Amino acid sequence: MSKSKRKSKSIESELMPDEEILWQGHPILSKLFTSQDVILIPFSIVWCFITIPMLISGFLEGNWLFIILPHGWVGLYLLFGRFIHKIIRKQHTTYVLTNNRVLILNNLFGKHVQAFQLNRLPSLEKVVGRGGVGNVIFAEPTQQPWWRGSRASDLREFGGNVPGFYDIQDVEEVHRMIAELSYTPMKVEKRKPVWLPR
């Protein structure tokens, strides 16, 4: 069975009766850098400049203390590893919009599915970047540590704790579809006139 057929069967198994797929997509692999990298990349370069020589000397001298210390490995992860991890996670992530729900499926380590009813979305927000690539966010951001700051852009990144469709093409069109499907006008009952006795 081909990889695409396995993916489609995995998606179909999550659908409810009478539920139809209206849109399906994946996060694009080419978008790797975010606003946080302005700080993280220089920091990781300095970190590696300090710790990698210790790691190399540990290998050359057979000093296992320097090899097993996490400092050098953390620096390498910050500089390279996290981007490789992000690509792999994106390859295993699928976004689905049906006539009733939005689904976020990830099968990197087992099967993880997040589902939101369209008529019960906590919020709906879009972030549009260059070339029409952006995010559609379904939930309010959680409280962040003081060092993360309060800017909304810091929370709108692939793999974060805020559920949504991240780094997708045609984000405007996808947002419009979700907004139309999730919009349910409130029924306002007309007040009947009250006749008071004279």
C-alpha positions as CSV (number, residue, x, y, z in Angstrom):
1,M,0.0,0.0,0.0
2,S,1.4,3.4,-1.0
3,K,2.1,6.1,1.5
4,S,-0.7,8.4,0.2
5,K,-3.2,5.6,0.4
6,R,-2.2,4.9,4.0
7,K,-2.6,8.5,4.9
8,S,-6.1,8.7,3.3
9,K,-7.2,5.6,5.1
10,S,-5.9,7.1,8.4
11,I,-8.0,10.2,7.7
12,E,-11.1,8.4,6.7
13,S,-11.0,6.3,9.9
14,E,-11.4,9.6,11.9
15,L,-14.5,10.8,10.0
16,M,-17.9,10.7,11.5
17,P,-20.9,9.3,9.6
18,D,-22.1,11.8,7.0
19,E,-18.9,13.8,7.4
20,E,-17.2,15.0,4.2
21,I,-13.7,16.4,3.6
22,L,-13.9,19.9,2.1
23,W,-10.2,20.7,2.3
24,Q,-7.0,18.8,3.2
25,G,-3.5,20.1,3.4
26,H,0.0,19.9,5.0
27,P,2.3,22.5,6.5
28,I,4.9,23.6,3.8
29,L,8.4,22.4,4.5
30,S,10.2,25.4,3.3
31,K,9.1,27.7,6.1
32,L,11.5,27.0,8.9
33,F,12.4,30.3,10.4
34,T,10.2,32.3,12.8
35,S,10.5,35.5,14.8
36,Q,12.2,33.7,17.7
37,D,15.1,32.8,15.5
38,V,16.4,36.4,15.6
39,I,17.4,35.6,19.2
40,L,17.8,31.8,19.1
41,I,20.3,31.6,16.2
42,P,22.9,34.0,17.6
43,F,22.5,32.5,21.0
44,S,23.0,28.9,19.7
45,I,26.1,30.0,17.7
46,V,27.7,31.5,20.9
47,W,26.6,28.4,22.8
48,C,28.2,26.1,20.3
49,F,31.4,28.2,20.1
50,I,31.9,27.6,23.8
51,T,30.8,24.0,24.2
52,I,31.7,22.2,20.9
53,P,35.5,22.4,21.5
54,M,34.9,20.7,24.8
55,L,32.9,18.0,23.0
56,I,35.6,17.5,20.4
57,S,38.4,17.3,23.0
58,G,36.3,14.7,24.8
59,F,36.2,12.6,21.7
60,L,39.9,13.0,20.9
61,E,41.1,12.4,24.4
62,G,38.6,9.7,25.2
63,N,37.2,11.7,28.1
64,W,33.6,10.5,28.5
65,L,32.7,13.2,30.9
66,F,32.8,15.8,28.2
67,I,31.0,13.6,25.8
68,I,28.1,12.7,28.0
69,L,27.6,16.3,29.3
70,P,24.5,17.7,27.5
71,H,25.9,21.2,26.9
72,G,27.4,20.5,23.5
73,W,24.5,18.4,22.3
74,V,22.0,21.1,23.4
75,G,23.9,23.6,21.3
76,L,23.9,21.4,18.2
77,Y,20.1,20.8,18.7
78,L,19.5,24.6,18.9
79,L,21.6,25.3,15.9
80,F,20.6,22.4,13.6
81,G,18.5,19.7,15.3
82,R,15.4,21.7,15.9
83,F,15.0,22.5,12.2
84,I,15.4,18.8,11.3
85,H,12.8,18.0,14.0
86,K,10.5,20.6,12.6
87,I,10.8,19.2,9.0
88,I,10.1,15.7,10.2
89,R,7.1,16.8,12.3
90,K,5.7,18.7,9.3
91,Q,6.1,15.7,7.1
92,H,3.9,13.7,9.5
93,T,1.2,16.4,10.0
94,T,-2.1,16.6,8.1
95,Y,-4.8,19.3,8.3
96,V,-8.4,18.4,7.4
97,L,-11.5,20.6,7.2
98,T,-14.8,18.8,7.0
99,N,-18.4,20.0,6.9
100,N,-18.5,19.6,10.8
101,R,-15.0,19.8,12.2
102,V,-11.4,20.8,11.8
103,L,-8.8,18.0,12.4
104,I,-5.1,18.1,13.1
105,L,-3.5,14.7,12.6
106,N,0.1,13.8,13.5
107,N,1.5,10.3,13.2
108,L,5.2,10.9,14.1
109,F,5.1,9.0,17.4
110,G,1.9,7.0,17.2
111,K,-1.3,8.6,16.2
112,H,-2.3,12.0,17.7
113,V,-5.6,13.7,16.6
114,Q,-7.0,17.0,17.7
115,A,-10.6,17.7,16.6
116,F,-12.7,20.9,17.0
117,Q,-16.4,21.3,16.2
118,L,-16.8,24.1,13.8
119,N,-19.8,25.6,15.7
120,R,-17.8,25.5,19.0
121,L,-14.4,27.0,18.1
122,P,-13.0,29.0,21.0
123,S,-11.8,31.6,18.5
124,L,-10.7,32.0,14.9
125,E,-7.7,34.0,13.9
126,K,-5.5,34.2,10.8
127,V,-1.9,35.3,10.4
128,V,-0.9,35.9,6.8
129,G,2.7,36.0,5.7
130,R,4.6,36.3,2.4
131,G,3.2,34.5,-0.6
132,G,-0.2,33.8,1.1
133,V,1.4,31.4,3.5
134,G,0.2,31.7,7.1
135,N,-1.7,30.2,10.0
136,V,-5.3,29.7,11.0
137,I,-5.6,29.5,14.8
138,F,-8.5,27.9,16.6
139,A,-7.9,28.6,20.3
140,E,-6.9,31.5,22.5
141,P,-3.1,31.4,23.4
142,T,-2.3,30.2,26.8
143,Q,-0.4,32.3,29.4
144,Q,3.3,32.5,28.5
145,P,6.4,33.0,30.6
146,W,7.6,36.6,31.0
147,W,10.6,35.9,28.8
148,R,8.5,34.9,25.9
149,G,6.9,38.3,25.8
150,S,3.3,39.1,25.0
151,R,3.4,39.6,21.3
152,A,0.9,37.4,19.4
153,S,3.5,36.5,16.8
154,D,5.6,34.7,19.4
155,L,2.7,32.2,19.8
156,R,1.9,31.6,16.2
157,E,4.5,29.0,15.3
158,F,4.3,25.5,14.0
159,G,4.4,23.0,16.8
160,G,3.3,25.4,19.5
161,N,0.7,24.8,22.2
162,V,-2.0,26.8,20.3
163,P,-4.0,24.5,18.0
164,G,-4.3,25.6,14.4
165,F,-3.4,25.0,10.8
166,Y,0.2,26.3,10.6
167,D,2.3,27.3,7.5
168,I,-0.3,26.5,4.9
169,Q,-0.8,27.8,1.4
170,D,-3.8,29.9,0.6
171,V,-4.5,30.7,4.2
172,E,-7.0,33.4,3.3
173,E,-9.2,30.9,1.4
174,V,-9.0,28.3,4.1
175,H,-9.8,30.9,6.8
176,R,-12.8,32.1,4.8
177,M,-14.1,28.5,4.4
178,I,-13.8,27.8,8.2
179,A,-15.4,31.2,9.0
180,E,-18.4,30.5,6.8
181,L,-18.9,27.0,8.1
182,S,-18.5,28.0,11.7
183,Y,-20.9,31.0,11.5
184,T,-24.2,30.3,13.0
185,P,-26.4,33.3,13.3
186,M,-28.1,33.7,16.7
187,K,-31.8,33.3,16.8
188,V,-33.4,36.3,18.4
189,E,-36.9,35.8,19.6
190,K,-39.3,38.6,19.0
191,R,-40.8,39.9,22.2
192,K,-44.5,39.5,22.3
193,P,-46.3,42.7,23.4
194,V,-47.4,42.6,27.0
195,W,-50.9,43.7,27.5
196,L,-51.3,45.1,31.0
197,P,-54.8,45.1,32.4
198,R,-56.3,48.5,32.9
